[in-house]
Amino acid sequence: MADLKIQGLAKSYKDVRVLENIDLDIASGEFFTLLGPSGCGKTTLLRTIAGFQHQDRGEIIVNGQRIDHKPAHKRDIGMVFQDYAIFPHLSVADNVAFGLKARSLPKGEIEARVNESLKMVRLDGYQDRLPGEMSGGQQQRIGLARAMAIRPTLLLMDEPLSNLDAKLRIELREDIRDIQRRLGITTIYVTHDQEEALAVSDRICVMNKGNIEQIGTPFEIYRKPLRRFAASFVGTMNFLPGQLEGGRLRVGSQSIDYPVDASGCVEVAIRPENVALASAPLQEGMVALKGEVLKITFLGREAHYTLRTEAGEIVAQVADPAQDFIGMEGRAVEVRLPLQKLVLFHPNGDVLDAGQAR
């Protein structure tokens, strides 16, 4: 087990700054996810930790020792790649044993570690098969077994599930999380899939344009976003224009007490599952907006309602919708926004801490 510290890390390609003064402190045994859109710098950061490329400045420290001066093969890091990166001409067992043979371990120990690793990823009995005879999910399990067999200090995973279909992604991500917990190995995981990040992580680092937007637990990232970008990127978030003045919040034509000492234009954000329609009883502490149903998307256990309101267009998520909720396009509805579920953002993208209002 190992802790990882990154201090002041920066990286540019020609005149393009890819990473900007990255500071991270990852605890021993933690499952830490780098989450963000394509081009945000998450894979560059992972590859820099691995030693596949070198930073312009900054330090990478594992268990109190700098490793950024070491070549990749001497950093004691296991890597799982997006494209499997396994050898098609080698058997499953030989693929897993590759890193062990490079370390000149005794034959008996190599065989024991290979068998142990394959059992862990549920591929015991497949030792003699070639990768081409196996599914994509099984090939990725080979890559995971190979990375774990060397018993690395750190395990790095770069979009390992992106080439798999939806059902396999869910199955393998659960296996990865279970194995990581069992081994207690410090893991840095890269993905652009928000649901995946929420499902597997101890903490998530949301990145955008080479910068860190927010670091927190999945609950904190989803329920307590500190930046507008984090709120909009992780899950679905509605944004409406609002105005604060004299302890009141105005949304559309509606105004409600909002106990915060601030004035000016804000963005009012709320998750779709927190938007209520008129069938819910009107309670104190709700913003009530007149609206119209534009579209209904039925998804079985839930339905998404696209609504035009006096303040702007939003989406409401209705769990287990009844039959009479279907076919409401064009109908007028009252849309209700619970005050305690609102998150307000300054025009600069920072969250407005509403204290007791939240």
N, C-alpha and C positions, 0 to 999 in steps of 0.2 A: 504494500500500500504506500501511496506517495501523495504529497500535496504539491500543487503547481502554482507558482506565482509568475505573472507576466507584468513587467514594469516598463511603461513608456515605449511600447513597441510601435514602430512606424515602418511602412513599406510603400514604395512607389515603383511604378513601371513607367520609365521615361518621365513624362511630365504629369502623370496621373497618380494621385495619392490614393492608394488602395486601403491602407490602414493608417489611422491617425491617433497616436498616443494611447494605445490600448493598455489598460490596467485591469488585471484579473487576479483573483485569489480563489483558487479551487481547492476545496478540502480533500483530504485523503479519503478514498472510498466513495467520492461523490460522482453521481451521474449528471454531468454538466453539458447542456445543449447550447450550441450556437445556432440561432434561428434568424432567418432573414431572407429577403428576396435574392434572386440571382444578381451577382455583381456587388453585393454588400460587403464582401471581404471575408466572409466566414471560412470559405475553403482556403483562401490565402493564409489566414491565421492558423488553421489546422496544419497546413503543409509547412509553415514556418516552425511550428512546434515540433513537427516530425523531423525537420532538418532537410527537407527536400528543396527549400529555398531559404535565403538568408535575409534577415531584416536589415533595414538601413540603420536603425538605432533601437535601443531597448534591450531588455534582458529577459531570458527564460530560465527560471529557477525551479529545480525539482529537489524536494527534501533539503532545501538550504544550499544546494550546489548549482552553479550556473552550468547549463548544458548547451547553450547556443553556439559555443565554439567547437562543439564536437560534430563529426560527420553523422549522417542519419543512422548508419549501421551500428554506431556506438552509443546511441541514446537510450537503448533498452526500451523501445517503444513498439507496441503491436499496432498494425494498421489494417483496417478493413475498408476496401475501396468500393465505389459505386458500381464498377464494371467487373466485380469479382476478382480480377487479376490472378487467376489461378492458371496453372500450366496444363493445357489440354492433353499433352502427351504423357503426363504422369498420372498414376493412379491416385485415388483419394488419399490413401495412406502416405504416398510419397509427397503429395502436395503439402499435407499437414506436417510431414517430417522435414520439409525443406529447410526451415530456419534452425531446426535442432541439429541437422547435419552440419550446417554452416558453423555451429558453435562447437563441433567436434565432441558431442556427448556420446557416452557409451551406447552401443547398439541396444542393449536391454532397456536402458532408460528412455531412449527414443521410442521404442515400441510401446512402452508403458504409457508415455505421455500422449502418443498418438491415439491409443485406444481410449484413454481417459477423456481426451478432448472430443473425440468423435461421439462418445457416449453422451457427453454433456450437451452436444448439439443434436442429439437423436439421429446420428448416422452410424452407430455401431452396426457392424455387419456389412458395411459398404466399402471396406478398406480396399478391395481389389478392383473396384469399378473405375472407369474413366469418366471425367467430368461431362463429356459429351453425351453420356448415357443417363444423365440426371437432369432434373428440372432446374429452373432458375433459382428457386428457393433453396434447393439442396446445394447448388453450387455456391450460393452465398453462405450457407452453413459451413461449407468447406473452408471458405475464407475466414470465417469467424473462428473455426477450430484451429486453423493455422496460426492466427494472431494470438490465441490464448495459449497454445502449446508451449511457446517460449517463456511463458509466465512473465510478461512484461511489467515494467513499473507503471506505465501508462498505456491505456487502450484508446486509440483514436479511430473514429468511424466517420467516413465521408459519404453522406447520402446512401447508406448501404441498402435501403429498401426501395429506392426510386425506380428500379427496373422491374419490380414485381407487381402483380395485379393486387387489387384492393384486399382481397381475402388473405392472400399470402403475407401482405405487409402487416396486417393486424396480428396474424399468427406469429410471425418472426419477431416483431417488435416486442411482443410479450415474452418470447423465449429469451431475447437479448437482455431484457430487463431482469428476468428471473436469474439468468446466469451471472449477470453483473452483481446482483445482490448477494448471490451465493459466494462468489469469489471475493467480493469487496474491493474490486479493482477500480482505481480512479479512471473514469471514462469521459472523454470529450467527444461529443456527438454532433455532427453537422446535418441540418435538414432545413428545407424550406416549407415543410409540411407542419402546419400549426397544431393539428390534432395529434400528430405523432409526437411532437415536442411536449405537449401537455400530458400525454399518456405515459411517457417513459422517464421524465426528468425529475431530478431533485431540485435543480434550479435551471433557469433559462436565461440566456443572454440574447436580447433582441438587438440585432445590428442593422444599420442603415448607412450606406455610403461611407463605409470605412470607420464608422463611429458606433459606440455603444449607446443605445437609446435607453435601455433599462435592463437590470438584472434582478431576478426575484424568483420565488417559487411559482409553479404553475398557477396556483390560486391568486397570488399577488399580481402576476402578469395579466391574468384574465379579468380579475375583479377590481384591481386597484392600479390601473395603468398610470404611469407618471408622465408619459409623453403621448401626444396625439398619434404619432406614428405607431407606437406599440399598441394603442387602443384599436387602431384601424387595421393593423396587420394580423393581430392574433384574434381569430374569431370574426364575427360580423358585428359591426357597431354602426348605429344610426347617429348622424350628426345634424343638428338643427341650429340655426342662428338664434342667439339670445342676447339679452341686455340686463346687466346688473346696475341697480341704482337704489340707494337708500334702503338697503336691506330687503329689496324686492328683486325677484327674477322674472323677467318678461320673456315669454315664448309665444310667438304669434301675437294674438290679441289678449292672451291670458297672462295674468300677473299673480305671483304667489310669494309669501314670505320666504326669504332665503338668508339665514343668519350668517352672513360673511361680510367682512369689512373691505369691500372692493366695489369699484364701479367701472363701467365700460362694456364694450362688446365682448362676448364669449361665444364659444361653441358648446352646445349642450349635447352630451353624448349619452346614449342608453342602448343596452343590448336588446335584440329583438325579443328574447324570452321574457323581458321585463316590461314590455309594452302590453297593456291590457286593452281589450275592446269593450264596447258599451255594455255587454252582458254582465261584466263584473260590477259590483256595487261601487258607487262613487264614495271614496273615503277622503278624510281630511289629509292634506299633504300630497295631493295629486294635481298635476297639470292636466286639464281636460281640453282637448282640441277637437274641432269639427273636422271630419275627414270623409274620404270616399275610397271604396275598395277598387283598385285598379286591376289587380291580378291576384289569383290564388294558385299556389303551387302545392299540391297534395303529395306528401311524402310518406304516407302510411301512419306512422305513430305521431306525426306532427304535420302541420300545414304552415306555409309562409304566406303572409298577406302583404302585398305591396300596397301602401296607402298613400294617397295624396291628402295632406293636411294643410291647414291655413299657414303653418310655419315651414312646410317643405315636405318632401317625400321621405317616408320611412318604411321599414319592414317590421311586422309583428309576427312572432312565432307562437302558434297555438298548439299546445300538446293535446293529443288524442281528440282531434276535432270531431264534433258531432255532424251528422248528415246535413242538418240545416245550416251549417257554416259553409258548406260547399255551394257554389253557384251564386255567391254574393257580389260578383263583379258589378260595378256601377252603383251599388247601394251606398247610402250615406251611413256613416258610423261615427260614434264618439270614441276618440282615442285618448287613453289615460296613461300618463307618465308618472309613476310614483317618485316623489321627491328624493327618497333615500336611495333610489337606484340611479340617479343622475350623476354624471361626472362632467365637470366643467373644465374647459381648456382656454388658456389665454391665446390671443392671436399668434404668439410666438411658438405655440405648440406645447408649452408647459402646462401641467395640470394645475388647477386652482384648488387648493386645499380648503374644502368647505367646512371642515371641522364637524360640528354637530349635525350639519345638514346631511352629511354622508353617513 
